[in-house]
Amino acid sequence: MTNNIYWTLYKDYAEQIDTGILQAGSKLPSENELAATYQITRETVRKGLNLLAQNGYIHKVKGKGSFVLDTGRLNFPVSGLVSYKEMAERLGRRSRTFVYETKCVPAGENIAKELQIRPDQLVWKVIRAREIEGERIILDIDCLLADIVTGLTKEITGDSIFQYLEEELHLKISYAKKIISVERATTMDHDYMDLGNDTHVVVVRGYVHLEDTTLFQYTESRHRLDKFQFVDFARRESNVEHWNK
């Protein structure tokens, strides 16, 4: 029964935010007020609020309460290393993946430079578009070392490459370097994304390493400008010792 109410709280507020009843910046009732309204414990209230936060509906500010986020743009994590499948599940939005290419080919000069390998070395090249709420708004281009990643298929790339790497190949993915830029849209962007009259896209280049520091994946994730905001949470380190010197 408690779980049903926790989901009811989540769905009630998700619907109010989706339909615009609650605008970005609005403050939600306090935990005590929500507990009284739904006749549940504060712990159960927190479960509902945490789910709203995880799916990008609200931002919880310690000591101040919960505030509605701008859901017109999707929160895309900068510092996290998550798969698209994991991100889509957190967003709670209707989504599909279109796989345009999954093939093993020589790296060529450009990809070889990014992966620090020979141009004739084989890589898996995967091209996928991500459709969210009926619009293709992300184009992912992935290149993975074929001597490390084996057996990729269209079925695998249409689901989750990271899941396959970790659960089937038992690879230990450790960290990634990311570079973000705004660039002029290419012919491929227009062919595989619903860009309309947009002339530029946000490009996130990722260099993914295994636990032993091996660089094994280079990816370009190309995003429609109006649909994403790139978020990170930063904490300032204490400079007390520095200032006292």
C-alpha positions in Angstrom: 0.0 0.0 0.0 2.8 2.4 0.9 4.6 1.7 -2.4 1.3 2.5 -4.3 1.1 5.9 -2.5 4.8 6.6 -3.2 4.1 6.0 -6.9 1.0 8.1 -6.7 2.9 11.0 -5.2 5.5 10.7 -8.0 2.9 10.4 -10.8 0.8 13.3 -9.4 3.7 15.7 -9.4 5.3 14.4 -12.7 1.9 15.0 -14.4 1.6 18.5 -12.9 5.1 19.4 -14.2 4.6 17.8 -17.6 1.3 19.7 -18.2 2.7 23.0 -17.0 0.5 23.3 -13.9 3.8 23.5 -11.9 6.2 25.8 -13.7 10.0 25.7 -13.6 11.2 27.3 -10.3 8.1 26.5 -8.4 8.6 25.1 -4.9 6.9 21.9 -3.9 5.2 21.5 -0.5 7.4 20.5 2.4 8.0 16.9 3.3 5.7 17.3 6.4 2.9 18.8 4.2 3.2 16.0 1.7 3.2 13.4 4.4 0.0 14.9 5.8 -1.7 15.2 2.4 -0.9 11.6 1.4 -1.1 10.2 4.9 2.3 8.6 4.7 5.6 8.8 6.5 8.3 11.3 5.6 10.5 8.4 4.5 7.9 7.4 1.9 7.6 11.0 0.8 11.4 11.1 0.3 11.2 8.0 -2.0 8.7 9.9 -4.2 10.8 13.1 -4.2 14.0 11.2 -4.9 12.4 9.5 -7.9 11.2 12.9 -9.2 14.8 14.2 -8.8 16.3 11.2 -10.5 14.0 11.6 -13.5 14.9 15.3 -13.9 11.6 16.8 -12.6 12.9 18.6 -9.4 16.1 19.7 -7.7 16.3 19.2 -3.9 18.1 22.0 -2.1 19.2 21.1 1.4 17.5 23.2 4.0 15.3 25.0 1.4 13.1 22.3 -0.2 12.4 20.9 -3.6 12.1 23.1 -6.8 10.8 22.3 -10.3 13.4 22.1 -13.0 12.9 23.2 -16.6 11.8 20.0 -18.2 11.7 21.5 -21.7 15.3 20.5 -21.8 16.6 17.1 -20.8 19.4 17.0 -18.2 22.4 15.3 -19.7 25.1 14.4 -17.2 28.6 15.8 -17.9 30.7 14.1 -15.3 28.9 10.7 -15.1 29.8 7.7 -17.2 26.4 6.2 -18.0 24.9 4.5 -21.1 22.1 6.0 -23.1 19.8 3.2 -21.9 20.5 4.1 -18.3 20.0 7.8 -18.9 16.7 7.1 -20.8 15.4 5.0 -17.9 16.2 7.8 -15.4 14.5 10.4 -17.6 11.3 8.3 -17.8 10.6 9.5 -21.4 9.4 7.5 -24.3 12.4 6.7 -26.4 13.7 4.5 -29.3 17.1 3.7 -30.8 17.6 3.5 -34.6 20.8 1.6 -35.6 22.1 2.7 -38.9 25.4 1.0 -38.9 27.2 -1.8 -37.0 30.3 -3.0 -38.8 34.0 -3.9 -38.3 36.3 -1.7 -40.4 39.8 -0.3 -40.6 40.1 2.7 -38.3 41.3 5.1 -41.0 43.4 8.2 -40.3 40.9 10.3 -38.3 39.7 7.6 -35.9 43.2 6.2 -35.5 44.3 9.6 -34.3 41.5 9.7 -31.7 42.1 6.1 -30.4 45.9 6.4 -30.8 46.2 3.3 -33.0 47.3 2.4 -36.5 45.0 3.4 -39.4 44.7 -0.3 -40.5 43.7 -1.5 -37.1 40.1 -2.8 -37.0 37.4 -1.0 -35.0 33.7 -1.5 -34.6 31.9 1.5 -36.0 28.4 2.0 -34.7 26.0 4.8 -35.8 22.7 5.2 -33.9 20.0 7.9 -33.6 18.1 8.4 -30.4 14.4 9.3 -30.6 12.8 10.9 -27.5 9.1 11.7 -27.5 8.9 11.1 -31.3 11.9 13.2 -32.3 15.4 12.0 -33.2 17.5 14.5 -31.2 20.8 12.6 -30.6 23.2 11.0 -33.0 25.8 8.7 -31.5 28.9 7.6 -33.4 30.9 5.0 -31.5 34.3 3.4 -32.5 35.5 0.5 -30.3 38.7 -1.5 -30.6 37.9 -4.8 -32.3 40.7 -6.7 -30.6 39.0 -5.9 -27.2 35.4 -5.7 -28.1 34.1 -8.8 -30.0 30.9 -10.1 -31.3 28.9 -6.9 -31.7 25.6 -7.2 -33.5 22.8 -4.9 -34.5 20.6 -6.4 -31.8 23.3 -5.6 -29.2 23.9 -2.0 -30.4 20.2 -1.4 -30.5 20.0 -2.2 -26.8 23.0 -1.2 -24.7 26.7 -1.6 -25.7 27.9 -0.9 -22.1 25.6 -3.6 -20.7 27.1 -6.1 -23.3 30.7 -5.1 -22.5 30.2 -5.4 -18.7 27.9 -8.4 -18.5 28.9 -10.5 -21.5 32.5 -9.6 -22.1 33.2 -8.8 -18.4 35.2 -5.7 -19.3 35.8 -3.2 -16.4 35.0 0.3 -17.7 36.7 2.8 -15.5 36.7 6.5 -16.7 36.2 8.8 -19.6 37.5 12.2 -20.8 34.8 14.4 -22.3 35.1 17.4 -24.6 32.0 19.5 -25.3 31.7 22.0 -28.2 29.1 23.6 -30.5 29.7 22.8 -34.1 28.1 23.3 -37.5 25.7 20.5 -38.3 26.9 18.0 -40.9 25.0 16.3 -43.7 24.9 13.2 -41.5 23.3 15.2 -38.7 20.6 16.4 -41.0 20.1 12.9 -42.5 19.8 11.1 -39.2 18.3 13.7 -36.8 15.2 15.9 -36.8 17.1 19.2 -36.9 14.6 21.3 -38.8 16.3 24.7 -39.6 19.0 24.3 -37.0 22.5 24.9 -38.3 24.5 23.8 -35.3 24.6 20.9 -32.8 26.3 20.3 -29.4 29.0 17.6 -29.8 30.2 15.6 -26.8 33.4 13.7 -27.6 34.2 10.9 -25.2 37.4 8.9 -24.7 36.6 5.8 -22.6 39.2 3.8 -20.7 39.3 0.4 -19.1 40.4 -0.2 -15.5 44.0 -0.8 -16.8 43.8 2.7 -18.4 43.5 1.2 -22.0 41.7 3.7 -24.3 39.3 1.4 -26.1 36.3 3.6 -27.2 36.0 6.9 -28.9 32.5 8.4 -29.3 30.8 11.5 -30.7 27.4 12.2 -29.2 25.7 14.9 -31.3 22.8 16.7 -29.7 20.0 19.1 -30.9 20.6 22.5 -29.4 17.1 23.1 -28.0 16.6 19.8 -26.2 19.4 19.5 -23.7 21.1 21.2 -20.9 24.4 19.8 -19.7 24.6 19.6 -16.0 27.2 18.9 -13.4 27.4 19.5 -9.6 30.6 21.0 -8.3 31.8 21.3 -4.8 34.4 23.9 -3.8 37.3 22.5 -1.8 38.2 24.2 1.4 40.9 26.8 1.1 41.3 27.5 4.8 44.8 26.2 4.9 45.7 28.1 1.7 44.4 31.4 2.9 46.1 31.0 6.3 49.5 30.6 4.7 
